[in-house]
Amino acid sequence: MINPRVERTRRTRDLRRVAHAPYHPEPTLRGAGRTLKLPDPRRPMENDQAIRILIADDHEVVRRGLRAFLDLDSGLEVVGEAVNGREAVHFAHRLRPDVVLMDLAMPEMDGIAATEVIHRELPNMNVVVLTSVLEDESIVGAVRAGAVGYLLKDTRAPDLRQAIKAAVAGQTQISPGATARLVQRLVAPERPETLSEREAEVLQLLARGSANKQIGRDLGIAEKTVKTHVSSILGKLGVQSRTQAALYAVRAGLVQLDELGEADTTIKAQHRAA
């Protein structure tokens, strides 16, 4: 027989336990009249190795299309969408994606300004421009702002997926139509500091499309050492990104066209067509 007094005590204890349980609301981001769910950091992702992507484009149809075919690759994960440059910067800080796919013509803050802010405040984040704009000022502006790639929206889906993976690996991807203009406009600095022999070797491999890990294997040095050399190269050349450094190597004749690696075949193709 259950003792009524004991049963009341048990119920009171259970109710107190529920009442004092900590409440953890699901994190959200709000913007443009919508709520964007953030991943719970306590819950493991389905694929911890997936490349995290933020899409920044003011056209909903474009964002949906990009998400649809990027999600087909298990190695890629779209973690958020931004409808303008200001949101792109905000979400870049909150979501910390590996790659930001950045449109250029957007309201409030355009893609070049957003790229510049992200590159300055989150220098390890990779911004790949994806746009329909093919104008000298926009191309040069985006690369100078820190974009590691410049692709047009007519890029084939498999090529876009590969460009995203290449960006994370430290490689660059530039659409053929943009390459000749970049090489012509991004001239070599008048009096760059002299590169050491090792830095020249790193620059040549970088321009051929090699990632830091591959450069390290080729030269027999640690990947961390490669990163140090790359930072020194950028500083001496007065450029902001690996993309600009690779273009400098081509412009200065440090790398022959036929030596350019697979990651830079678009550069090679454009030069041959020019």
Legacy VTK file of the C-alpha trace (Angstrom):
# vtk DataFile Version 3.0
C-alpha trace
ASCII
DATASET POLYDATA
POINTS 274 float
0.000 0.000 0.000
1.376 3.431 -1.054
1.784 5.908 1.758
-0.058 9.118 0.668
2.403 11.275 2.563
5.408 9.698 0.833
3.722 10.013 -2.588
3.040 13.745 -2.055
6.691 14.281 -1.092
7.896 12.469 -4.239
5.629 14.520 -6.515
6.768 17.788 -4.928
10.425 16.811 -5.427
9.843 15.973 -9.120
8.039 19.243 -9.780
10.859 21.214 -8.174
13.394 19.377 -10.318
11.557 20.352 -13.521
11.045 23.923 -12.388
14.743 24.400 -11.723
15.971 22.697 -14.881
18.046 25.149 -17.012
16.334 26.423 -20.137
18.396 26.477 -23.312
16.483 28.172 -26.131
17.442 27.246 -29.681
19.904 29.874 -30.978
18.676 31.968 -33.883
19.752 34.812 -36.091
17.184 37.316 -37.238
17.431 39.354 -40.382
15.349 40.574 -43.311
12.116 39.520 -41.616
13.097 35.910 -41.113
14.654 33.629 -38.526
17.736 31.617 -39.326
18.427 28.617 -37.128
21.962 28.149 -35.921
23.489 24.738 -35.284
23.509 23.736 -31.628
27.220 23.624 -30.684
26.513 20.780 -28.225
25.105 18.558 -30.963
27.609 16.999 -33.372
27.036 17.821 -37.017
26.126 15.066 -39.445
29.448 15.586 -41.187
32.085 17.280 -39.035
34.468 17.425 -42.006
32.068 19.241 -44.314
33.104 22.660 -45.639
30.761 25.251 -44.129
29.387 27.782 -46.636
27.586 31.102 -46.280
25.699 32.283 -49.376
25.387 36.054 -49.828
23.058 37.077 -52.651
20.050 39.385 -52.749
18.058 37.096 -55.069
16.147 34.325 -53.324
15.989 32.180 -56.464
19.792 32.250 -56.740
20.251 31.375 -53.076
17.840 28.450 -53.333
19.491 27.171 -56.492
22.960 27.360 -54.962
21.836 25.591 -51.810
20.112 22.866 -53.829
23.137 21.731 -55.811
25.725 22.397 -53.089
23.757 20.149 -50.747
24.213 17.316 -53.245
27.855 17.126 -52.173
28.280 15.531 -48.751
31.543 17.424 -48.337
29.747 20.793 -48.430
27.239 22.268 -45.986
25.335 25.534 -46.438
25.054 27.004 -42.935
23.380 30.313 -43.749
22.158 32.867 -46.261
22.535 36.649 -46.386
20.509 39.035 -48.546
22.996 41.938 -48.505
26.586 42.752 -47.650
25.803 43.922 -44.138
24.142 40.613 -43.328
27.063 38.771 -44.916
29.473 40.420 -42.480
27.133 39.801 -39.535
26.567 36.144 -40.364
30.249 35.606 -41.123
31.021 36.578 -37.526
28.182 34.534 -36.042
28.356 31.385 -38.171
32.119 31.297 -38.892
31.819 29.541 -42.276
34.867 28.268 -44.130
33.776 29.952 -47.370
31.535 32.901 -48.196
30.023 32.857 -51.692
29.708 36.590 -52.293
27.618 38.379 -54.892
28.802 41.897 -55.745
25.669 43.879 -56.583
23.728 43.883 -53.305
21.849 46.572 -51.326
22.964 48.309 -48.102
26.580 47.138 -48.499
27.927 45.783 -51.777
29.980 42.622 -52.084
33.350 44.371 -52.446
32.863 46.373 -49.234
31.637 43.256 -47.401
34.626 41.260 -48.664
37.007 43.940 -47.439
35.453 43.932 -43.952
35.441 40.134 -43.705
39.037 39.896 -44.926
40.139 42.500 -42.389
38.191 41.176 -39.397
38.261 37.444 -40.234
41.465 37.011 -42.266
41.318 33.205 -42.243
37.891 33.142 -43.879
37.776 32.533 -47.638
35.588 34.780 -49.794
34.810 33.533 -53.292
33.013 36.056 -55.476
30.165 34.608 -57.528
28.679 37.270 -59.756
27.400 38.158 -63.200
29.501 41.337 -63.227
32.517 41.310 -65.556
33.961 44.797 -65.303
37.577 45.753 -64.666
36.759 47.909 -61.654
34.691 45.193 -59.964
37.163 42.388 -60.686
40.180 44.310 -59.449
38.244 45.735 -56.502
37.128 42.302 -55.332
40.597 40.785 -55.522
42.184 43.781 -53.809
39.533 43.508 -51.088
40.765 39.994 -50.355
38.643 37.622 -52.431
40.446 34.344 -53.106
38.369 33.571 -56.178
36.278 35.314 -58.822
33.683 33.218 -60.635
30.825 34.114 -62.932
27.325 32.803 -62.405
27.501 30.809 -65.610
30.129 28.589 -63.955
29.157 24.910 -64.110
27.971 23.410 -60.825
30.832 20.854 -60.575
33.363 23.631 -61.196
31.832 25.775 -58.472
31.958 22.919 -55.974
35.596 22.333 -56.892
36.381 26.048 -56.550
34.970 26.054 -53.019
37.127 23.092 -52.031
40.146 24.683 -53.718
39.638 27.906 -51.748
39.746 26.024 -48.445
42.888 24.223 -49.609
44.564 27.573 -50.278
44.194 27.544 -54.048
42.617 30.164 -56.286
39.961 29.949 -58.972
39.366 32.754 -61.465
36.938 32.681 -64.364
38.651 32.925 -67.771
36.870 36.165 -68.631
38.319 37.885 -65.553
41.888 36.668 -65.707
43.391 38.799 -68.489
41.928 41.941 -66.966
43.380 41.077 -63.570
46.854 40.393 -64.919
46.815 43.681 -66.811
45.451 45.813 -63.981
47.139 44.258 -60.933
50.630 45.331 -61.906
53.656 44.316 -59.898
54.772 46.789 -57.238
57.511 49.139 -58.432
60.050 48.223 -55.775
59.005 45.038 -53.970
61.248 43.764 -51.223
63.525 40.993 -52.361
62.154 37.531 -51.709
64.437 34.958 -50.153
65.269 31.858 -52.150
62.817 29.815 -50.073
60.075 32.422 -50.459
60.563 32.406 -54.226
60.139 28.624 -54.218
56.956 28.904 -52.161
55.580 31.615 -54.470
56.219 29.512 -57.553
54.405 26.521 -56.070
51.598 28.756 -54.815
51.151 30.214 -58.312
51.027 26.707 -59.747
47.982 26.049 -57.577
49.557 24.039 -54.761
47.973 24.178 -51.313
50.066 24.767 -48.180
50.188 21.094 -47.287
51.411 20.127 -50.759
53.996 22.930 -50.746
55.274 21.645 -47.428
55.611 18.105 -48.783
57.371 19.307 -51.932
59.868 21.439 -50.021
60.257 19.173 -47.007
59.066 21.778 -44.497
56.171 21.982 -42.047
52.819 23.366 -43.170
53.071 25.977 -40.412
56.386 27.127 -41.905
54.735 27.409 -45.324
52.060 29.689 -43.838
54.798 31.862 -42.340
56.512 32.142 -45.717
53.213 32.994 -47.450
52.550 35.791 -44.939
56.038 37.147 -45.536
55.561 36.981 -49.316
52.288 38.906 -49.145
53.914 41.557 -46.994
56.950 41.978 -49.235
54.874 42.169 -52.405
52.361 44.524 -50.826
49.382 42.339 -51.770
46.449 41.154 -49.706
45.864 37.565 -50.804
47.326 34.456 -52.411
45.318 35.291 -55.511
47.137 38.589 -55.925
50.470 36.889 -55.234
49.815 34.281 -57.949
48.885 37.012 -60.409
52.045 38.907 -59.479
54.107 35.777 -60.210
52.547 35.564 -63.676
52.908 39.292 -64.329
56.537 39.333 -63.192
57.437 36.261 -65.223
58.343 34.174 -62.185
56.055 31.396 -63.401
55.672 30.369 -67.017
52.172 29.829 -68.337
52.810 26.151 -68.988
53.881 25.717 -65.360
50.595 26.844 -63.922
48.872 24.020 -62.072
45.392 22.605 -62.401
43.969 25.118 -59.950
45.023 27.918 -62.277
44.176 26.396 -65.664
41.669 29.196 -66.189
44.527 31.701 -66.087
46.474 29.658 -68.626
43.490 29.306 -70.929
42.776 33.013 -70.887
46.373 33.947 -71.700
46.429 31.561 -74.635
43.180 33.033 -75.923
44.378 36.626 -75.503
LINES 1 275
274 0 1 2 3 4 5 6 7 8 9 10 11 12 13 14 15 16 17 18 19 20 21 22 23 24 25 26 27 28 29 30 31 32 33 34 35 36 37 38 39 40 41 42 43 44 45 46 47 48 49 50 51 52 53 54 55 56 57 58 59 60 61 62 63 64 65 66 67 68 69 70 71 72 73 74 75 76 77 78 79 80 81 82 83 84 85 86 87 88 89 90 91 92 93 94 95 96 97 98 99 100 101 102 103 104 105 106 107 108 109 110 111 112 113 114 115 116 117 118 119 120 121 122 123 124 125 126 127 128 129 130 131 132 133 134 135 136 137 138 139 140 141 142 143 144 145 146 147 148 149 150 151 152 153 154 155 156 157 158 159 160 161 162 163 164 165 166 167 168 169 170 171 172 173 174 175 176 177 178 179 180 181 182 183 184 185 186 187 188 189 190 191 192 193 194 195 196 197 198 199 200 201 202 203 204 205 206 207 208 209 210 211 212 213 214 215 216 217 218 219 220 221 222 223 224 225 226 227 228 229 230 231 232 233 234 235 236 237 238 239 240 241 242 243 244 245 246 247 248 249 250 251 252 253 254 255 256 257 258 259 260 261 262 263 264 265 266 267 268 269 270 271 272 273
